[in-house]
C-alpha cells in the first residue's frame, strides 16, 4: 500500500509556543481522513505541513514520498490540492470563477501568462459543473456567496488532478443548506475510486462526509486518537479531545455529537 503522508515526531514551534508536539501519523492510498479538535488544537498547522507550505521545527515529514527539507516544494505543491480560507483570500476578487479554477493547474492565484490547452478549459468546466457552480463561471469570485466560493475552491483544488486533496474547514460559514450540499458533494467524491486521498479538517462531527474511512483527533498540538473512523469518532475519544462529555451518534452514514 502506497504511503501518502508520513510524520515522524513532527513538532512546530513559534517562539516559545509549541503549535505541534511530536506528531506521528501515516496516511495511505485508499484512505480518506477527517481531523477534528477544538480551536487552537493545531489542525490547520498540521494541514499546512501536509500541503508543503510549512516545515516542521523538528521531526521528519514525508509528503507524497518526498521528505520536506530535501525536495523542491514548488514542484511538489502542484501534486497537492488545497482549499483553505487563507488560500481563498489570495484569489483576486475580480477574477472570474472560471479563471479561479483554471489557475489551480499551476498552483497560482490570479491569471497571468500561463499557457492553457483545450483539455484544461474542458476540465475546468467539468469541475465547475460537478460542484454545481458552472452557471457562475463568468461571475467575479468576490461576488459569489460563501457557499459558492467554497465549491469553486474545491473545484480549483482538483484542477491539477492532485494525488492528495486537503480541505481546511470547507463548511465554515455556510448555512444549513450550503453545508449539506457541500457535504453531499464531498461524500460522492469520497466514494469515487478515481478521486485522490482526502484529508478534511473540521470542528464538527456533523460535517464529516459519508465515505470517510479514518479520523484523527487533536488537542493542544497533539494527536490524541487516530485510526478507523468507527473507533475514533466515539464518546470517549471525542470527549477527551474536546474536554467535555459528549454523546456520539451515527445514522445513515452521518455523525453527530452532543454534550451530555
N, C-alpha and C positions, 0 to 999 in steps of 0.2 A: 504494500500500500504506500502510495507516494505521500511524503510529508510536505505539507504546505507551509506550516509555521512550526518553529521550534525555539522556545525561550528557555534558557538555562540560567537560573539565578539572576534574571534581569531586574535591575534596580535603576531608578532615576531620581536624582536629587536636584533641587533648585535652591541654592544657598544651603541653609540648614534644614530645609523641609524635604522630607522623604516622600516623593509622589508615588513611586512604586517601590516595593520591597520584596526582593528575592522571589520573582515570579518564575515558576516552572510550568510550562504549558505546551502542549503539542496538538496540532490540528492536521488532519489527514484528508486527502481527496475523498469525496463522497459524503463528507460531514457538513452540516450547517449549524453554526453556533450562535447562541444568544448570550450576551454578557449583561448581567443585572447587578445592581447595587445602588446604594444611596448616593446623593450628591457628594462629591469630593472623594469618592472611593478610588478614583484613578482609571475609570473606564475609558474616557476619551484619550488619555495619555497612552494607555495600552494600545488603543486602535491606531494612534499616530505612529507608534513604533512599528506596528504591523504594516502600516502604509509606507514605511521607509521615509517618513517625514520627521522623525526624531530618532536619535541614537541613545541607547542606554548609557547611564553613567558607569555601570559595572554589569558584569554578566555578559552573555552572548546571545544574539538573536539571529536566527536564520529565517529569511523570508523567500519563499519560492526557491529554496535550495541555495540561496546566496546569503553569505554572512555579512551583516551590516558592519560597516567599517572597512570591508575588503571588496566592496562592489561599487560601481558607479550607479548611484541611486537614480540618476536621470535616465539610465537605460532600464532600470528595474521598475520605476513608477508606472510606465505605460502598461505593464502587465497586471496592474492592480487598479480595480475600480473603486473610487472613493466618493461617498456622498456625505457631506457634513455641513453644519451651519457655517463654520469658518471658511470652507471652500465656496459656499454659495455667496458669501459676502464679496468674494473676489471676482464673481461673474458680473461684468458691467450691466447696469440696469437697463441700458439702451440696446443691449444685444438681443436679437430675436431668440425665441425658444429653440428654433431650428439650429441656429449657429451655436447656441449654448451646448446643444447635444453634439454637433459636429466637432467642436474643438476638443471634445473628450478623446478623439482619436489620437491627438498629440499631447494629451495631458496638459493642455494650456487653457487659460481662461481669457477669452476675447479673441475674435477673428483677426488675423494679421496677414501674414504672407504664406500661410501653409497651402500646400497643393493637395487638393482632394480629388478623388476619382469618382466615376459614376457609381461604383458599388458603395462608396462612403455615403453619398447622398441617399441612395436607396435604403441603406441600413439605418440612417438617422430617421427617415420617415417611418420605417418599420418599427423602430423602438418607440417613437412618439405614439404610434398607433397602439402598440402593445400596452402602454400605460394610460391610454385614453386621453391623450393631450395633442393629437395630431391637428385638431381644429385650431389649436393655439400656436401653430408653427411660426406664423408671421407676427405674433404678438411680442412686444418687448418684455424681456424677462422681469423687469421691475414692475410691470402692470399686472402680473399674474397673482392669483391668490396664493396663500401659503401652501395649500394642498396641491395646487397646480405646479408650483415651484418645486415641491418635493418630488413629484413624479417626473418632472423634467430632469432633475438632478440624477435620479436613479437611471433614467434612460441614457443620460450623458455618461454615467459611470460604466455602463455596459457597452459604450460605443466602440471601444478598442478590443472587444471580445476578451475581457480580462480573465486571468486564471483564478482571481480571488476578488470578491466584492465585499467592501467594508461599508457599513451603514451606521452612522452615528446619530442615534435618536431620530430616525426618519419620521416618526409620528408626532414629534414635539410641535406644539402649536396648532395642531389640527383639531377641528371639531369632530363629533362622533362619526358623522357620515364620511368625512375625509379620512379619518383613521381607519374605518372599516374597509373603505375602498382600497387604501394602500395595503393594509394587512392582507386582504384577499389577493391582490396582485403579487405580493411577495410570497404568499403561500403557493400560488401557481408556479412561480419561478422556482421555489424550493423543490417542487415535485418534478421539475424538468431535468432529466438526466444530463442534458447538454449544458445546463447552467453551471456557472463557476461556484466554488465553495463560497458560502456567505457567512459573514460574521456581523451580527447586529447588536448594537448597544442600546439599552433602554433602561428606564426606571421601573417599568410597569409590566407585570406578568400578562396583563390583558393585551399587550402589544406584540406578544410572541406569535408569529405567523404559524399556521399549521404546516407540518412537514419539517420543522427544525428538529435535529436529532440530538444535539448536545447543548449543554449550558455550563457557564462558569459564573460564580457569584463572587463579588468583590466587596471588601470593606477595609478602609484605612490603608489603601495601597497594596493589599494582599489578596490573592485568590483564596477564598475560604472553602470553596467546594467546586468541583468540576467533574464532568463525565456525562453519561447518557442523561438526557433531559428528564426522564421519568424519575430518576433517582435524585436529581439536584433540585428541580422545582417541586419541592415538598415542604411540609410545615416546618420541620426543624431546621434544615439548611437555610431556608429563606428567612425564618425568624432570626437566626443568628446573624445573617448578613445585614438585615435592616434594623436589628436591635429592638424588636418588639414582637410579641406573639402574633403569628399570622396563621390563618387557615387557608389552605390552598385547595382549589377545585379544578377539575379537568373534565370538560364536557365537549363533545363534538369537535375535538382537535384544538380547542381553545382553553387557555388557562386564566384563572382569576385568583387574586389573593386579597383577603380582608382581615382586618385586625380583630382579635378575639379578647 
